[in-house]
Amino acid sequence: MTDVPAHLPEPPKVGVVVIGRNEGQRLLRCLKSARSSPAVVALVYVDSGSTDHSVQQARAFGEVVELDRSMPFTAARARNAGLARLLSHASLEYVQFIDGDCELDRGWIQYASAFLATTPNAAVVCGRRRERYPDSSVYNLLCDLEWDTPVGQAEACGGDALMRIEPLRQIGGFRADLIAGEEPELCVRLRQEGWTIHRLDREMTLHDADMTRFGQWWKRNTRAGFAFAEGAALHGESLQKHWVRQSRSNWVWGFIVPVIALLFAWPTWGASLLLFAAYPCLSWRVRRYAMRRGWPGEHASLYARFVVFSKLPMAIGQGQYWFNRLLGLRSTLIEYKGAARPVG
């Protein structure tokens, strides 16, 4: 675990931006957890067109920003709006971004703030996000495994992270037009300016994916593929080569290999179908990586199988991005979650 001081001479000034849409009881847990930290001096909830009682409930915890419904909703747009509202009336050093379906660990902000205070070149710090109900479905478990990433200096963060405000101002915040992958894209620009991203060996948030159906998993990975394609298009030629490798891998395994195998099955008397034998080999490589991380064999095998299978929806998502771009179509959100249980 990274060593940071337990207390600072002067408490940091931290604001919190919570974003959400129809999160129900999940939002209440999120807001209560954010307000429980003594370092939090201001909280803003940004709502993206909720039809439940989220807005009314959130007013008891801080300010509320309701995004204009005439413009496309994106998480990036919501985070920018929340940060702008925070800075309009408070002098802050750090901002904690958190999704409305997450609950913040009680000691996280103090711990992460201490790390930023003692690491001047660090712009972003995040910790371990865990799934609240990993045993309720195989898809929730996959989320929990996905978020178990190596600690230390990292390339990117997710939606939950504590950030130094000055670097955010320096690069102009999030790209509001991105429908997914806005946090890694932000981190690319931060690293281009010499800032660093860090992942600590510390509990940060509990996430409630509520993902119980295959269709939800499929949509989530389609969205990820869309993000990979857009990220590579934006920064693929930079020194960071942002998501170039991932995009190529999705094209190869999710499109090129199956198309060649099936297209040439007749003229090759079925010999081209042997290409499908490469998929178990890829799965074995992913499993070996997971085992080296110390994961149980059962989890490593499950993760490996779904990583390989996810290449197909990710390739579809990448194709969707390029189709929209070539035709000049506006990208819309790819949502995999339904509305939560009503509040109150």
C-alpha positions in Angstrom: 0.0 0.0 0.0 1.3 3.5 -0.8 2.4 5.4 2.2 0.8 8.8 2.7 0.4 10.8 5.9 -2.8 10.1 7.8 -3.4 13.8 8.5 -2.5 17.0 6.8 -1.5 20.3 8.6 -4.5 22.0 6.9 -7.5 20.1 5.8 -7.9 20.1 2.0 -10.8 21.9 0.4 -12.7 19.2 -1.5 -15.8 19.5 -3.6 -17.8 16.5 -4.9 -19.6 16.2 -8.2 -22.2 13.4 -8.4 -23.8 12.6 -11.7 -26.8 10.4 -12.3 -30.0 9.5 -14.1 -32.8 7.6 -12.4 -30.6 6.0 -9.8 -33.2 5.8 -7.1 -31.9 4.3 -3.8 -28.4 4.0 -5.3 -28.3 7.8 -5.5 -29.3 8.3 -1.9 -26.5 6.0 -0.7 -24.1 7.9 -2.9 -25.0 11.3 -1.6 -25.0 10.2 2.0 -21.5 8.7 1.7 -20.2 11.8 0.0 -21.5 14.0 2.7 -20.0 11.8 5.4 -16.4 13.0 4.7 -15.3 16.0 6.8 -13.1 17.2 4.0 -16.1 17.8 1.7 -17.1 21.5 1.8 -19.4 21.5 -1.2 -21.5 19.0 -3.2 -23.2 19.3 -6.5 -25.5 16.7 -8.1 -25.9 16.9 -11.8 -29.0 15.2 -13.2 -29.4 14.0 -16.8 -33.1 13.9 -17.3 -34.3 11.7 -14.4 -38.0 10.8 -14.3 -37.9 9.6 -10.7 -37.5 11.7 -7.6 -33.7 12.0 -7.8 -33.7 15.8 -8.2 -36.0 16.4 -5.2 -34.0 14.0 -3.0 -30.6 15.4 -3.9 -31.5 19.0 -2.9 -31.2 17.9 0.8 -27.5 17.2 0.3 -26.3 20.1 -1.8 -26.8 22.0 -5.0 -28.5 20.4 -8.0 -27.9 21.1 -11.7 -30.5 19.8 -14.2 -29.0 19.6 -17.7 -30.8 21.1 -20.6 -32.8 18.3 -22.2 -32.6 19.9 -25.6 -28.9 18.9 -25.8 -27.5 15.3 -25.8 -26.7 13.9 -22.4 -23.2 12.6 -21.7 -21.4 11.9 -18.5 -18.6 14.2 -19.6 -21.1 17.1 -20.1 -22.5 16.4 -16.6 -19.1 16.4 -14.9 -18.1 19.7 -16.6 -21.4 21.3 -15.5 -20.9 20.1 -11.9 -17.4 21.3 -11.7 -18.4 24.7 -13.1 -21.1 25.1 -10.5 -18.7 24.1 -7.7 -16.1 26.7 -8.8 -18.7 29.4 -9.2 -18.9 29.9 -5.5 -16.1 28.0 -3.8 -12.3 28.1 -3.7 -11.4 24.4 -4.0 -8.2 22.4 -4.4 -9.6 19.0 -5.4 -12.8 17.6 -6.8 -14.1 14.1 -6.2 -16.1 12.8 -9.2 -18.4 9.9 -8.4 -21.2 8.2 -10.3 -24.6 8.1 -8.7 -24.7 4.3 -8.6 -21.6 4.2 -6.3 -21.0 4.6 -2.6 -17.9 6.4 -1.4 -15.6 4.7 1.1 -15.6 6.8 4.3 -11.8 7.3 4.5 -11.1 7.6 0.8 -11.1 11.4 0.3 -8.8 12.0 3.3 -6.4 9.3 2.2 -6.4 10.3 -1.5 -6.1 14.1 -0.7 -3.0 13.3 1.4 -1.5 11.5 -1.6 -2.2 14.5 -3.9 -0.8 16.9 -1.4 2.5 15.0 -1.2 2.7 14.2 -5.0 2.9 17.6 -6.7 2.9 16.2 -10.3 -0.2 13.9 -9.7 -3.4 15.2 -11.3 -5.7 12.2 -10.6 -5.8 9.5 -8.0 -8.2 6.6 -7.8 -8.5 3.4 -5.7 -10.3 0.1 -5.8 -13.9 0.2 -7.1 -15.8 -2.9 -6.1 -19.1 -4.3 -7.2 -21.6 -4.3 -4.4 -23.3 -7.6 -5.4 -20.7 -9.6 -7.3 -22.5 -12.9 -6.6 -25.9 -11.8 -7.9 -24.9 -12.4 -11.6 -22.0 -13.5 -13.7 -22.0 -10.0 -15.3 -21.7 -8.2 -11.9 -18.8 -10.5 -11.1 -17.1 -9.6 -14.4 -17.4 -6.0 -13.5 -15.7 -6.6 -10.2 -12.9 -8.5 -11.9 -12.5 -5.8 -14.6 -11.9 -3.1 -11.9 -9.2 -5.1 -10.1 -6.4 -3.3 -11.9 -2.7 -2.9 -10.9 -1.8 -0.2 -8.5 0.8 2.4 -9.1 1.2 5.0 -11.8 -1.5 4.4 -14.4 -2.6 5.5 -17.8 -6.2 6.3 -16.9 -8.9 6.4 -14.3 -12.6 5.6 -14.3 -15.6 7.6 -13.4 -14.8 7.7 -9.7 -11.6 9.7 -9.0 -10.2 12.5 -7.0 -8.7 15.2 -9.2 -6.6 18.3 -8.7 -8.6 21.2 -10.1 -5.8 23.3 -11.6 -4.9 20.6 -14.2 -8.5 20.3 -15.2 -8.7 24.0 -15.8 -5.4 23.8 -17.8 -6.8 21.3 -20.3 -10.4 22.5 -20.4 -12.1 19.7 -18.5 -13.8 16.7 -20.2 -14.7 16.5 -23.8 -18.5 17.0 -23.5 -19.3 15.3 -26.8 -17.9 11.8 -25.9 -20.6 9.3 -25.1 -18.1 6.9 -23.4 -14.4 6.7 -22.6 -14.3 10.4 -21.5 -12.1 9.7 -18.4 -9.2 7.9 -20.2 -9.4 10.6 -22.9 -9.0 13.3 -20.2 -6.1 11.4 -18.8 -4.4 11.3 -22.2 -4.4 15.1 -22.3 -3.3 15.4 -18.7 -0.3 13.1 -19.4 0.5 15.1 -22.5 0.9 18.1 -20.2 3.2 16.3 -17.9 0.8 15.3 -15.2 0.5 11.8 -13.8 -2.3 9.4 -12.9 -2.1 7.1 -9.9 -4.1 4.1 -8.6 -3.8 3.4 -4.9 -4.1 0.2 -3.0 -7.1 1.5 -1.1 -10.8 1.0 -1.1 -12.6 3.8 -2.9 -16.2 3.0 -4.0 -18.9 0.3 -4.0 -20.6 0.1 -7.4 -24.1 -1.2 -8.1 -24.0 -2.4 -11.7 -27.4 -4.2 -11.4 -26.4 -6.1 -14.6 -28.4 -9.4 -14.6 -29.1 -10.0 -18.3 -26.9 -10.9 -21.2 -28.3 -8.1 -23.3 -27.0 -5.6 -20.7 -23.5 -7.1 -20.9 -23.6 -7.0 -24.7 -24.6 -3.3 -24.7 -21.9 -2.4 -22.2 -19.3 -3.9 -24.4 -20.7 -2.4 -27.6 -20.3 1.0 -25.8 -16.8 0.1 -24.9 -16.0 -0.7 -28.5 -17.5 2.6 -29.6 -15.2 4.3 -27.0 -12.1 2.4 -28.2 -12.7 3.5 -31.8 -13.3 7.2 -30.9 -10.3 7.3 -28.5 -8.0 5.9 -31.2 -9.4 8.3 -33.7 -8.7 11.3 -31.4 -5.3 10.3 -30.0 -4.1 7.3 -31.9 -1.3 9.2 -33.6 -0.1 10.8 -30.4 2.9 9.5 -28.4 0.4 7.7 -26.1 -1.1 5.7 -29.0 -4.4 5.9 -27.1 -6.4 2.7 -27.6 -4.8 1.8 -30.9 -3.8 -1.7 -29.7 -7.2 -2.4 -28.2 -9.0 -1.2 -31.4 -6.8 -3.4 -33.6 -7.4 -6.4 -31.4 -11.2 -5.9 -31.5 -11.1 -5.6 -35.3 -9.0 -8.8 -35.7 -10.8 -11.0 -33.3 -14.3 -9.6 -33.5 -14.5 -9.1 -37.3 -11.5 -10.1 -39.5 -10.9 -13.7 -38.2 -14.6 -14.8 -38.2 -15.3 -13.2 -41.5 -12.3 -14.9 -43.2 -13.0 -18.2 -41.6 -16.7 -18.2 -42.8 -16.1 -16.6 -46.1 -13.5 -19.1 -47.3 -15.1 -22.1 -45.7 -16.5 -23.4 -49.0 -13.5 -22.8 -51.3 -11.1 -24.3 -48.7 -13.3 -27.3 -48.0 -13.7 -26.1 -44.4 -10.0 -25.6 -43.8 -10.5 -21.9 -43.0 -12.6 -22.9 -40.1 -9.5 -23.9 -38.3 -8.9 -20.2 -37.7 -11.5 -20.5 -34.9 -8.9 -22.6 -33.0 -7.1 -19.4 -32.3 -9.8 -18.3 -29.9 -9.0 -20.9 -27.2 -5.4 -19.9 -27.5 -6.3 -16.3 -26.9 -8.4 -17.3 -24.0 -5.5 -19.2 -22.5 -3.3 -16.2 -22.7 -5.8 -14.0 -20.9 -6.3 -16.7 -18.3 -2.6 -16.9 -17.7 -2.4 -13.2 -17.2 -5.2 -13.3 -14.7 -3.6 -16.2 -12.8 -0.4 -14.2 -12.5 -2.4 -11.4 -10.9 -3.3 -13.9 -8.2 -6.9 -14.5 -9.2 -8.6 -17.8 -8.4 -8.6 -20.2 -11.3 -12.4 -20.2 -11.6 -12.4 -16.4 -11.9 -9.5 -16.3 -14.3 -11.2 -18.8 -16.6 -14.5 -16.9 -16.5 -12.8 -13.6 -17.2 -10.8 -15.0 -20.1 -13.8 -16.5 -21.8 -15.8 -13.4 -21.6 -12.9 -11.2 -22.7 -12.5 -13.2 -25.9 -16.3 -13.2 -26.5 -16.5 -9.5 -25.9 -14.4 -8.9 -29.1 -17.6 -9.3 -31.1 -19.8 -6.6 -29.5 -16.7 -4.4 -29.3 -16.1 -4.7 -33.0 -19.8 -3.9 -33.6 -19.4 -0.8 -31.4 -16.3 0.3 -33.4 -18.2 -0.2 -36.6 -21.0 1.9 -35.2 -18.6 4.7 -34.5 -17.1 4.8 -37.9 -20.6 4.4 -39.6 -21.8 7.4 -37.7 -18.7 9.4 -38.4 -18.8 8.7 -42.2 -22.4 9.7 -42.4 -22.1 12.6 -40.1 -24.6 11.2 -37.6 -24.8 12.4 -34.0 -23.7 9.8 -31.5 -26.2 8.9 -28.8 -25.8 7.3 -25.5 -25.6 3.5 -25.4 -27.2 2.6 -22.0 -27.2 -0.8 -20.5 -28.9 -0.1 -17.1 -32.6 0.4 -16.5 -34.1 2.7 -13.9 -33.4 1.8 -10.3 -36.0 1.2 -7.6 -37.9 4.4 -6.9 -36.8 6.6 -4.0 -39.1 7.0 -1.0 
